[in-house]
Amino acid sequence: MNVKQASPGLAVLQRNAELENENRQLKKELLEQKLLLIEYKASTEAKLEEARIREEKLIQSNEDFKREMKKQFEETNRIMKQQSEETNRMMKQMMEMFQKQAQP
């Protein structure tokens, strides 16, 4: 009888040992998943920071480009205005010469 009474206790101990082993395995898997999540988060944050820096550089580059284009546009307009004034002055001189030649 003693063996029969010990047998259910032994089965409970074996089941308890199995559950503890399974629990340890699940905790290990959970820690591995947490580690993977932390690594993924760090990687994602690093990529986001790199993208933010690239975006800032692109914005700055675009602003620099717009300033340069405005400067070139203003310089082109200044040169065209000078050329127009010079052309008008020369036309006026030619008209004056024609008028002097046309007068007897």
Phi and psi restraints in degrees (range 20) as a CNS / XPLOR table:
assign (resid 1 and name C) (resid 2 and name N)
       (resid 2 and name CA) (resid 2 and name C) 1.0 -60.8 20.0 2
assign (resid 2 and name N) (resid 2 and name CA)
       (resid 2 and name C) (resid 3 and name N) 1.0 -37.3 20.0 2
assign (resid 2 and name C) (resid 3 and name N)
       (resid 3 and name CA) (resid 3 and name C) 1.0 -67.9 20.0 2
assign (resid 3 and name N) (resid 3 and name CA)
       (resid 3 and name C) (resid 4 and name N) 1.0 -40.2 20.0 2
assign (resid 3 and name C) (resid 4 and name N)
       (resid 4 and name CA) (resid 4 and name C) 1.0 -67.1 20.0 2
assign (resid 4 and name N) (resid 4 and name CA)
       (resid 4 and name C) (resid 5 and name N) 1.0 -37.9 20.0 2
assign (resid 4 and name C) (resid 5 and name N)
       (resid 5 and name CA) (resid 5 and name C) 1.0 -71.0 20.0 2
assign (resid 5 and name N) (resid 5 and name CA)
       (resid 5 and name C) (resid 6 and name N) 1.0 -34.4 20.0 2
assign (resid 5 and name C) (resid 6 and name N)
       (resid 6 and name CA) (resid 6 and name C) 1.0 -73.6 20.0 2
assign (resid 6 and name N) (resid 6 and name CA)
       (resid 6 and name C) (resid 7 and name N) 1.0 -29.9 20.0 2
assign (resid 6 and name C) (resid 7 and name N)
       (resid 7 and name CA) (resid 7 and name C) 1.0 -61.0 20.0 2
assign (resid 7 and name N) (resid 7 and name CA)
       (resid 7 and name C) (resid 8 and name N) 1.0 -46.8 20.0 2
assign (resid 7 and name C) (resid 8 and name N)
       (resid 8 and name CA) (resid 8 and name C) 1.0 -64.6 20.0 2
assign (resid 8 and name N) (resid 8 and name CA)
       (resid 8 and name C) (resid 9 and name N) 1.0 -36.1 20.0 2
assign (resid 8 and name C) (resid 9 and name N)
       (resid 9 and name CA) (resid 9 and name C) 1.0 -64.3 20.0 2
assign (resid 9 and name N) (resid 9 and name CA)
       (resid 9 and name C) (resid 10 and name N) 1.0 -38.9 20.0 2
assign (resid 9 and name C) (resid 10 and name N)
       (resid 10 and name CA) (resid 10 and name C) 1.0 -66.9 20.0 2
assign (resid 10 and name N) (resid 10 and name CA)
       (resid 10 and name C) (resid 11 and name N) 1.0 -40.1 20.0 2
assign (resid 10 and name C) (resid 11 and name N)
       (resid 11 and name CA) (resid 11 and name C) 1.0 -63.9 20.0 2
assign (resid 11 and name N) (resid 11 and name CA)
       (resid 11 and name C) (resid 12 and name N) 1.0 -39.8 20.0 2
assign (resid 11 and name C) (resid 12 and name N)
       (resid 12 and name CA) (resid 12 and name C) 1.0 -65.4 20.0 2
assign (resid 12 and name N) (resid 12 and name CA)
       (resid 12 and name C) (resid 13 and name N) 1.0 -42.2 20.0 2
assign (resid 12 and name C) (resid 13 and name N)
       (resid 13 and name CA) (resid 13 and name C) 1.0 -63.8 20.0 2
assign (resid 13 and name N) (resid 13 and name CA)
       (resid 13 and name C) (resid 14 and name N) 1.0 -40.9 20.0 2
assign (resid 13 and name C) (resid 14 and name N)
       (resid 14 and name CA) (resid 14 and name C) 1.0 -64.9 20.0 2
assign (resid 14 and name N) (resid 14 and name CA)
       (resid 14 and name C) (resid 15 and name N) 1.0 -44.0 20.0 2
assign (resid 14 and name C) (resid 15 and name N)
       (resid 15 and name CA) (resid 15 and name C) 1.0 -63.7 20.0 2
assign (resid 15 and name N) (resid 15 and name CA)
       (resid 15 and name C) (resid 16 and name N) 1.0 -40.1 20.0 2
assign (resid 15 and name C) (resid 16 and name N)
       (resid 16 and name CA) (resid 16 and name C) 1.0 -61.4 20.0 2
assign (resid 16 and name N) (resid 16 and name CA)
       (resid 16 and name C) (resid 17 and name N) 1.0 -43.5 20.0 2
assign (resid 16 and name C) (resid 17 and name N)
       (resid 17 and name CA) (resid 17 and name C) 1.0 -63.5 20.0 2
assign (resid 17 and name N) (resid 17 and name CA)
       (resid 17 and name C) (resid 18 and name N) 1.0 -40.8 20.0 2
assign (resid 17 and name C) (resid 18 and name N)
       (resid 18 and name CA) (resid 18 and name C) 1.0 -63.3 20.0 2
assign (resid 18 and name N) (resid 18 and name CA)
       (resid 18 and name C) (resid 19 and name N) 1.0 -43.8 20.0 2
assign (resid 18 and name C) (resid 19 and name N)
       (resid 19 and name CA) (resid 19 and name C) 1.0 -65.1 20.0 2
assign (resid 19 and name N) (resid 19 and name CA)
       (resid 19 and name C) (resid 20 and name N) 1.0 -39.7 20.0 2
assign (resid 19 and name C) (resid 20 and name N)
       (resid 20 and name CA) (resid 20 and name C) 1.0 -63.7 20.0 2
assign (resid 20 and name N) (resid 20 and name CA)
       (resid 20 and name C) (resid 21 and name N) 1.0 -41.3 20.0 2
assign (resid 20 and name C) (resid 21 and name N)
       (resid 21 and name CA) (resid 21 and name C) 1.0 -63.9 20.0 2
assign (resid 21 and name N) (resid 21 and name CA)
       (resid 21 and name C) (resid 22 and name N) 1.0 -44.2 20.0 2
assign (resid 21 and name C) (resid 22 and name N)
       (resid 22 and name CA) (resid 22 and name C) 1.0 -63.3 20.0 2
assign (resid 22 and name N) (resid 22 and name CA)
       (resid 22 and name C) (resid 23 and name N) 1.0 -40.0 20.0 2
assign (resid 22 and name C) (resid 23 and name N)
       (resid 23 and name CA) (resid 23 and name C) 1.0 -62.2 20.0 2
assign (resid 23 and name N) (resid 23 and name CA)
       (resid 23 and name C) (resid 24 and name N) 1.0 -44.5 20.0 2
assign (resid 23 and name C) (resid 24 and name N)
       (resid 24 and name CA) (resid 24 and name C) 1.0 -60.1 20.0 2
assign (resid 24 and name N) (resid 24 and name CA)
       (resid 24 and name C) (resid 25 and name N) 1.0 -42.6 20.0 2
assign (resid 24 and name C) (resid 25 and name N)
       (resid 25 and name CA) (resid 25 and name C) 1.0 -64.2 20.0 2
assign (resid 25 and name N) (resid 25 and name CA)
       (resid 25 and name C) (resid 26 and name N) 1.0 -42.4 20.0 2
assign (resid 25 and name C) (resid 26 and name N)
       (resid 26 and name CA) (resid 26 and name C) 1.0 -65.6 20.0 2
assign (resid 26 and name N) (resid 26 and name CA)
       (resid 26 and name C) (resid 27 and name N) 1.0 -39.3 20.0 2
assign (resid 26 and name C) (resid 27 and name N)
       (resid 27 and name CA) (resid 27 and name C) 1.0 -63.3 20.0 2
assign (resid 27 and name N) (resid 27 and name CA)
       (resid 27 and name C) (resid 28 and name N) 1.0 -40.8 20.0 2
assign (resid 27 and name C) (resid 28 and name N)
       (resid 28 and name CA) (resid 28 and name C) 1.0 -62.4 20.0 2
assign (resid 28 and name N) (resid 28 and name CA)
       (resid 28 and name C) (resid 29 and name N) 1.0 -46.5 20.0 2
assign (resid 28 and name C) (resid 29 and name N)
       (resid 29 and name CA) (resid 29 and name C) 1.0 -62.4 20.0 2
assign (resid 29 and name N) (resid 29 and name CA)
       (resid 29 and name C) (resid 30 and name N) 1.0 -39.2 20.0 2
assign (resid 29 and name C) (resid 30 and name N)
       (resid 30 and name CA) (resid 30 and name C) 1.0 -63.0 20.0 2
assign (resid 30 and name N) (resid 30 and name CA)
       (resid 30 and name C) (resid 31 and name N) 1.0 -44.3 20.0 2
assign (resid 30 and name C) (resid 31 and name N)
       (resid 31 and name CA) (resid 31 and name C) 1.0 -63.2 20.0 2
assign (resid 31 and name N) (resid 31 and name CA)
       (resid 31 and name C) (resid 32 and name N) 1.0 -39.5 20.0 2
assign (resid 31 and name C) (resid 32 and name N)
       (resid 32 and name CA) (resid 32 and name C) 1.0 -63.4 20.0 2
assign (resid 32 and name N) (resid 32 and name CA)
       (resid 32 and name C) (resid 33 and name N) 1.0 -41.9 20.0 2
assign (resid 32 and name C) (resid 33 and name N)
       (resid 33 and name CA) (resid 33 and name C) 1.0 -65.2 20.0 2
assign (resid 33 and name N) (resid 33 and name CA)
       (resid 33 and name C) (resid 34 and name N) 1.0 -40.3 20.0 2
assign (resid 33 and name C) (resid 34 and name N)
       (resid 34 and name CA) (resid 34 and name C) 1.0 -62.3 20.0 2
assign (resid 34 and name N) (resid 34 and name CA)
       (resid 34 and name C) (resid 35 and name N) 1.0 -42.8 20.0 2
assign (resid 34 and name C) (resid 35 and name N)
       (resid 35 and name CA) (resid 35 and name C) 1.0 -62.3 20.0 2
assign (resid 35 and name N) (resid 35 and name CA)
       (resid 35 and name C) (resid 36 and name N) 1.0 -45.0 20.0 2
assign (resid 35 and name C) (resid 36 and name N)
       (resid 36 and name CA) (resid 36 and name C) 1.0 -61.1 20.0 2
assign (resid 36 and name N) (resid 36 and name CA)
       (resid 36 and name C) (resid 37 and name N) 1.0 -39.8 20.0 2
assign (resid 36 and name C) (resid 37 and name N)
       (resid 37 and name CA) (resid 37 and name C) 1.0 -65.1 20.0 2
assign (resid 37 and name N) (resid 37 and name CA)
       (resid 37 and name C) (resid 38 and name N) 1.0 -42.0 20.0 2
assign (resid 37 and name C) (resid 38 and name N)
       (resid 38 and name CA) (resid 38 and name C) 1.0 -63.1 20.0 2
assign (resid 38 and name N) (resid 38 and name CA)
       (resid 38 and name C) (resid 39 and name N) 1.0 -43.9 20.0 2
assign (resid 38 and name C) (resid 39 and name N)
       (resid 39 and name CA) (resid 39 and name C) 1.0 -63.1 20.0 2
assign (resid 39 and name N) (resid 39 and name CA)
       (resid 39 and name C) (resid 40 and name N) 1.0 -42.3 20.0 2
assign (resid 39 and name C) (resid 40 and name N)
       (resid 40 and name CA) (resid 40 and name C) 1.0 -63.8 20.0 2
assign (resid 40 and name N) (resid 40 and name CA)
       (resid 40 and name C) (resid 41 and name N) 1.0 -42.9 20.0 2
assign (resid 40 and name C) (resid 41 and name N)
       (resid 41 and name CA) (resid 41 and name C) 1.0 -62.1 20.0 2
assign (resid 41 and name N) (resid 41 and name CA)
       (resid 41 and name C) (resid 42 and name N) 1.0 -45.2 20.0 2
assign (resid 41 and name C) (resid 42 and name N)
       (resid 42 and name CA) (resid 42 and name C) 1.0 -62.5 20.0 2
assign (resid 42 and name N) (resid 42 and name CA)
       (resid 42 and name C) (resid 43 and name N) 1.0 -42.0 20.0 2
assign (resid 42 and name C) (resid 43 and name N)
       (resid 43 and name CA) (resid 43 and name C) 1.0 -64.3 20.0 2
assign (resid 43 and name N) (resid 43 and name CA)
       (resid 43 and name C) (resid 44 and name N) 1.0 -43.5 20.0 2
assign (resid 43 and name C) (resid 44 and name N)
       (resid 44 and name CA) (resid 44 and name C) 1.0 -64.4 20.0 2
assign (resid 44 and name N) (resid 44 and name CA)
       (resid 44 and name C) (resid 45 and name N) 1.0 -42.9 20.0 2
assign (resid 44 and name C) (resid 45 and name N)
       (resid 45 and name CA) (resid 45 and name C) 1.0 -63.8 20.0 2
assign (resid 45 and name N) (resid 45 and name CA)
       (resid 45 and name C) (resid 46 and name N) 1.0 -39.1 20.0 2
assign (resid 45 and name C) (resid 46 and name N)
       (resid 46 and name CA) (resid 46 and name C) 1.0 -64.6 20.0 2
assign (resid 46 and name N) (resid 46 and name CA)
       (resid 46 and name C) (resid 47 and name N) 1.0 -42.3 20.0 2
assign (resid 46 and name C) (resid 47 and name N)
       (resid 47 and name CA) (resid 47 and name C) 1.0 -65.3 20.0 2
assign (resid 47 and name N) (resid 47 and name CA)
       (resid 47 and name C) (resid 48 and name N) 1.0 -39.8 20.0 2
assign (resid 47 and name C) (resid 48 and name N)
       (resid 48 and name CA) (resid 48 and name C) 1.0 -63.3 20.0 2
assign (resid 48 and name N) (resid 48 and name CA)
       (resid 48 and name C) (resid 49 and name N) 1.0 -40.5 20.0 2
assign (resid 48 and name C) (resid 49 and name N)
       (resid 49 and name CA) (resid 49 and name C) 1.0 -64.6 20.0 2
assign (resid 49 and name N) (resid 49 and name CA)
       (resid 49 and name C) (resid 50 and name N) 1.0 -42.3 20.0 2
assign (resid 49 and name C) (resid 50 and name N)
       (resid 50 and name CA) (resid 50 and name C) 1.0 -61.4 20.0 2
assign (resid 50 and name N) (resid 50 and name CA)
       (resid 50 and name C) (resid 51 and name N) 1.0 -42.0 20.0 2
assign (resid 50 and name C) (resid 51 and name N)
       (resid 51 and name CA) (resid 51 and name C) 1.0 -65.1 20.0 2
assign (resid 51 and name N) (resid 51 and name CA)
       (resid 51 and name C) (resid 52 and name N) 1.0 -39.5 20.0 2
assign (resid 51 and name C) (resid 52 and name N)
       (resid 52 and name CA) (resid 52 and name C) 1.0 -63.6 20.0 2
assign (resid 52 and name N) (resid 52 and name CA)
       (resid 52 and name C) (resid 53 and name N) 1.0 -42.5 20.0 2
assign (resid 52 and name C) (resid 53 and name N)
       (resid 53 and name CA) (resid 53 and name C) 1.0 -64.6 20.0 2
assign (resid 53 and name N) (resid 53 and name CA)
       (resid 53 and name C) (resid 54 and name N) 1.0 -43.0 20.0 2
assign (resid 53 and name C) (resid 54 and name N)
       (resid 54 and name CA) (resid 54 and name C) 1.0 -62.1 20.0 2
assign (resid 54 and name N) (resid 54 and name CA)
       (resid 54 and name C) (resid 55 and name N) 1.0 -41.0 20.0 2
assign (resid 54 and name C) (resid 55 and name N)
       (resid 55 and name CA) (resid 55 and name C) 1.0 -62.7 20.0 2
assign (resid 55 and name N) (resid 55 and name CA)
       (resid 55 and name C) (resid 56 and name N) 1.0 -43.7 20.0 2
assign (resid 55 and name C) (resid 56 and name N)
       (resid 56 and name CA) (resid 56 and name C) 1.0 -61.5 20.0 2
assign (resid 56 and name N) (resid 56 and name CA)
       (resid 56 and name C) (resid 57 and name N) 1.0 -41.8 20.0 2
assign (resid 56 and name C) (resid 57 and name N)
       (resid 57 and name CA) (resid 57 and name C) 1.0 -65.3 20.0 2
assign (resid 57 and name N) (resid 57 and name CA)
       (resid 57 and name C) (resid 58 and name N) 1.0 -40.2 20.0 2
assign (resid 57 and name C) (resid 58 and name N)
       (resid 58 and name CA) (resid 58 and name C) 1.0 -65.1 20.0 2
assign (resid 58 and name N) (resid 58 and name CA)
       (resid 58 and name C) (resid 59 and name N) 1.0 -41.5 20.0 2
assign (resid 58 and name C) (resid 59 and name N)
       (resid 59 and name CA) (resid 59 and name C) 1.0 -61.8 20.0 2
assign (resid 59 and name N) (resid 59 and name CA)
       (resid 59 and name C) (resid 60 and name N) 1.0 -46.1 20.0 2
assign (resid 59 and name C) (resid 60 and name N)
       (resid 60 and name CA) (resid 60 and name C) 1.0 -63.1 20.0 2
assign (resid 60 and name N) (resid 60 and name CA)
       (resid 60 and name C) (resid 61 and name N) 1.0 -42.3 20.0 2
assign (resid 60 and name C) (resid 61 and name N)
       (resid 61 and name CA) (resid 61 and name C) 1.0 -62.5 20.0 2
assign (resid 61 and name N) (resid 61 and name CA)
       (resid 61 and name C) (resid 62 and name N) 1.0 -41.4 20.0 2
assign (resid 61 and name C) (resid 62 and name N)
       (resid 62 and name CA) (resid 62 and name C) 1.0 -64.0 20.0 2
assign (resid 62 and name N) (resid 62 and name CA)
       (resid 62 and name C) (resid 63 and name N) 1.0 -42.6 20.0 2
assign (resid 62 and name C) (resid 63 and name N)
       (resid 63 and name CA) (resid 63 and name C) 1.0 -63.1 20.0 2
assign (resid 63 and name N) (resid 63 and name CA)
       (resid 63 and name C) (resid 64 and name N) 1.0 -42.8 20.0 2
assign (resid 63 and name C) (resid 64 and name N)
       (resid 64 and name CA) (resid 64 and name C) 1.0 -60.7 20.0 2
assign (resid 64 and name N) (resid 64 and name CA)
       (resid 64 and name C) (resid 65 and name N) 1.0 -43.6 20.0 2
assign (resid 64 and name C) (resid 65 and name N)
       (resid 65 and name CA) (resid 65 and name C) 1.0 -62.4 20.0 2
assign (resid 65 and name N) (resid 65 and name CA)
       (resid 65 and name C) (resid 66 and name N) 1.0 -44.5 20.0 2
assign (resid 65 and name C) (resid 66 and name N)
       (resid 66 and name CA) (resid 66 and name C) 1.0 -63.2 20.0 2
assign (resid 66 and name N) (resid 66 and name CA)
       (resid 66 and name C) (resid 67 and name N) 1.0 -40.8 20.0 2
assign (resid 66 and name C) (resid 67 and name N)
       (resid 67 and name CA) (resid 67 and name C) 1.0 -62.3 20.0 2
assign (resid 67 and name N) (resid 67 and name CA)
       (resid 67 and name C) (resid 68 and name N) 1.0 -43.0 20.0 2
assign (resid 67 and name C) (resid 68 and name N)
       (resid 68 and name CA) (resid 68 and name C) 1.0 -65.1 20.0 2
assign (resid 68 and name N) (resid 68 and name CA)
       (resid 68 and name C) (resid 69 and name N) 1.0 -41.4 20.0 2
assign (resid 68 and name C) (resid 69 and name N)
       (resid 69 and name CA) (resid 69 and name C) 1.0 -64.9 20.0 2
assign (resid 69 and name N) (resid 69 and name CA)
       (resid 69 and name C) (resid 70 and name N) 1.0 -39.8 20.0 2
assign (resid 69 and name C) (resid 70 and name N)
       (resid 70 and name CA) (resid 70 and name C) 1.0 -63.7 20.0 2
assign (resid 70 and name N) (resid 70 and name CA)
       (resid 70 and name C) (resid 71 and name N) 1.0 -42.7 20.0 2
assign (resid 70 and name C) (resid 71 and name N)
       (resid 71 and name CA) (resid 71 and name C) 1.0 -61.6 20.0 2
assign (resid 71 and name N) (resid 71 and name CA)
       (resid 71 and name C) (resid 72 and name N) 1.0 -45.6 20.0 2
assign (resid 71 and name C) (resid 72 and name N)
       (resid 72 and name CA) (resid 72 and name C) 1.0 -65.7 20.0 2
assign (resid 72 and name N) (resid 72 and name CA)
       (resid 72 and name C) (resid 73 and name N) 1.0 -38.8 20.0 2
assign (resid 72 and name C) (resid 73 and name N)
       (resid 73 and name CA) (resid 73 and name C) 1.0 -61.7 20.0 2
assign (resid 73 and name N) (resid 73 and name CA)
       (resid 73 and name C) (resid 74 and name N) 1.0 -45.4 20.0 2
assign (resid 73 and name C) (resid 74 and name N)
       (resid 74 and name CA) (resid 74 and name C) 1.0 -64.3 20.0 2
assign (resid 74 and name N) (resid 74 and name CA)
       (resid 74 and name C) (resid 75 and name N) 1.0 -40.0 20.0 2
assign (resid 74 and name C) (resid 75 and name N)
       (resid 75 and name CA) (resid 75 and name C) 1.0 -66.1 20.0 2
assign (resid 75 and name N) (resid 75 and name CA)
       (resid 75 and name C) (resid 76 and name N) 1.0 -41.4 20.0 2
assign (resid 75 and name C) (resid 76 and name N)
       (resid 76 and name CA) (resid 76 and name C) 1.0 -62.7 20.0 2
assign (resid 76 and name N) (resid 76 and name CA)
       (resid 76 and name C) (resid 77 and name N) 1.0 -43.6 20.0 2
assign (resid 76 and name C) (resid 77 and name N)
       (resid 77 and name CA) (resid 77 and name C) 1.0 -62.5 20.0 2
assign (resid 77 and name N) (resid 77 and name CA)
       (resid 77 and name C) (resid 78 and name N) 1.0 -40.3 20.0 2
assign (resid 77 and name C) (resid 78 and name N)
       (resid 78 and name CA) (resid 78 and name C) 1.0 -61.5 20.0 2
assign (resid 78 and name N) (resid 78 and name CA)
       (resid 78 and name C) (resid 79 and name N) 1.0 -46.8 20.0 2
assign (resid 78 and name C) (resid 79 and name N)
       (resid 79 and name CA) (resid 79 and name C) 1.0 -63.8 20.0 2
assign (resid 79 and name N) (resid 79 and name CA)
       (resid 79 and name C) (resid 80 and name N) 1.0 -43.3 20.0 2
assign (resid 79 and name C) (resid 80 and name N)
       (resid 80 and name CA) (resid 80 and name C) 1.0 -63.8 20.0 2
assign (resid 80 and name N) (resid 80 and name CA)
       (resid 80 and name C) (resid 81 and name N) 1.0 -38.4 20.0 2
assign (resid 80 and name C) (resid 81 and name N)
       (resid 81 and name CA) (resid 81 and name C) 1.0 -63.9 20.0 2
assign (resid 81 and name N) (resid 81 and name CA)
       (resid 81 and name C) (resid 82 and name N) 1.0 -43.7 20.0 2
assign (resid 81 and name C) (resid 82 and name N)
       (resid 82 and name CA) (resid 82 and name C) 1.0 -60.6 20.0 2
assign (resid 82 and name N) (resid 82 and name CA)
       (resid 82 and name C) (resid 83 and name N) 1.0 -45.1 20.0 2
assign (resid 82 and name C) (resid 83 and name N)
       (resid 83 and name CA) (resid 83 and name C) 1.0 -64.5 20.0 2
assign (resid 83 and name N) (resid 83 and name CA)
       (resid 83 and name C) (resid 84 and name N) 1.0 -39.6 20.0 2
assign (resid 83 and name C) (resid 84 and name N)
       (resid 84 and name CA) (resid 84 and name C) 1.0 -64.0 20.0 2
assign (resid 84 and name N) (resid 84 and name CA)
       (resid 84 and name C) (resid 85 and name N) 1.0 -43.9 20.0 2
assign (resid 84 and name C) (resid 85 and name N)
       (resid 85 and name CA) (resid 85 and name C) 1.0 -62.8 20.0 2
assign (resid 85 and name N) (resid 85 and name CA)
       (resid 85 and name C) (resid 86 and name N) 1.0 -41.0 20.0 2
assign (resid 85 and name C) (resid 86 and name N)
       (resid 86 and name CA) (resid 86 and name C) 1.0 -65.4 20.0 2
assign (resid 86 and name N) (resid 86 and name CA)
       (resid 86 and name C) (resid 87 and name N) 1.0 -42.2 20.0 2
assign (resid 86 and name C) (resid 87 and name N)
       (resid 87 and name CA) (resid 87 and name C) 1.0 -63.2 20.0 2
assign (resid 87 and name N) (resid 87 and name CA)
       (resid 87 and name C) (resid 88 and name N) 1.0 -44.7 20.0 2
assign (resid 87 and name C) (resid 88 and name N)
       (resid 88 and name CA) (resid 88 and name C) 1.0 -61.2 20.0 2
assign (resid 88 and name N) (resid 88 and name CA)
       (resid 88 and name C) (resid 89 and name N) 1.0 -41.2 20.0 2
assign (resid 88 and name C) (resid 89 and name N)
       (resid 89 and name CA) (resid 89 and name C) 1.0 -62.8 20.0 2
assign (resid 89 and name N) (resid 89 and name CA)
       (resid 89 and name C) (resid 90 and name N) 1.0 -44.5 20.0 2
assign (resid 89 and name C) (resid 90 and name N)
       (resid 90 and name CA) (resid 90 and name C) 1.0 -66.2 20.0 2
assign (resid 90 and name N) (resid 90 and name CA)
       (resid 90 and name C) (resid 91 and name N) 1.0 -39.8 20.0 2
assign (resid 90 and name C) (resid 91 and name N)
       (resid 91 and name CA) (resid 91 and name C) 1.0 -62.3 20.0 2
assign (resid 91 and name N) (resid 91 and name CA)
       (resid 91 and name C) (resid 92 and name N) 1.0 -42.1 20.0 2
assign (resid 91 and name C) (resid 92 and name N)
       (resid 92 and name CA) (resid 92 and name C) 1.0 -61.8 20.0 2
assign (resid 92 and name N) (resid 92 and name CA)
       (resid 92 and name C) (resid 93 and name N) 1.0 -43.9 20.0 2
assign (resid 92 and name C) (resid 93 and name N)
       (resid 93 and name CA) (resid 93 and name C) 1.0 -62.8 20.0 2
assign (resid 93 and name N) (resid 93 and name CA)
       (resid 93 and name C) (resid 94 and name N) 1.0 -41.6 20.0 2
assign (resid 93 and name C) (resid 94 and name N)
       (resid 94 and name CA) (resid 94 and name C) 1.0 -64.5 20.0 2
assign (resid 94 and name N) (resid 94 and name CA)
       (resid 94 and name C) (resid 95 and name N) 1.0 -41.6 20.0 2
assign (resid 94 and name C) (resid 95 and name N)
       (resid 95 and name CA) (resid 95 and name C) 1.0 -62.9 20.0 2
assign (resid 95 and name N) (resid 95 and name CA)
       (resid 95 and name C) (resid 96 and name N) 1.0 -40.7 20.0 2
assign (resid 95 and name C) (resid 96 and name N)
       (resid 96 and name CA) (resid 96 and name C) 1.0 -63.8 20.0 2
assign (resid 96 and name N) (resid 96 and name CA)
       (resid 96 and name C) (resid 97 and name N) 1.0 -41.3 20.0 2
assign (resid 96 and name C) (resid 97 and name N)
       (resid 97 and name CA) (resid 97 and name C) 1.0 -63.5 20.0 2
assign (resid 97 and name N) (resid 97 and name CA)
       (resid 97 and name C) (resid 98 and name N) 1.0 -43.8 20.0 2
assign (resid 97 and name C) (resid 98 and name N)
       (resid 98 and name CA) (resid 98 and name C) 1.0 -62.0 20.0 2
assign (resid 98 and name N) (resid 98 and name CA)
       (resid 98 and name C) (resid 99 and name N) 1.0 -39.9 20.0 2
assign (resid 98 and name C) (resid 99 and name N)
       (resid 99 and name CA) (resid 99 and name C) 1.0 -66.5 20.0 2
assign (resid 99 and name N) (resid 99 and name CA)
       (resid 99 and name C) (resid 100 and name N) 1.0 -39.2 20.0 2
assign (resid 99 and name C) (resid 100 and name N)
       (resid 100 and name CA) (resid 100 and name C) 1.0 -66.3 20.0 2
assign (resid 100 and name N) (resid 100 and name CA)
       (resid 100 and name C) (resid 101 and name N) 1.0 -39.3 20.0 2
assign (resid 100 and name C) (resid 101 and name N)
       (resid 101 and name CA) (resid 101 and name C) 1.0 -71.0 20.0 2
assign (resid 101 and name N) (resid 101 and name CA)
       (resid 101 and name C) (resid 102 and name N) 1.0 -31.9 20.0 2
assign (resid 101 and name C) (resid 102 and name N)
       (resid 102 and name CA) (resid 102 and name C) 1.0 -75.3 20.0 2
assign (resid 102 and name N) (resid 102 and name CA)
       (resid 102 and name C) (resid 103 and name N) 1.0 -22.6 20.0 2
assign (resid 102 and name C) (resid 103 and name N)
       (resid 103 and name CA) (resid 103 and name C) 1.0 -80.8 20.0 2
assign (resid 103 and name N) (resid 103 and name CA)
       (resid 103 and name C) (resid 104 and name N) 1.0 135.3 20.0 2
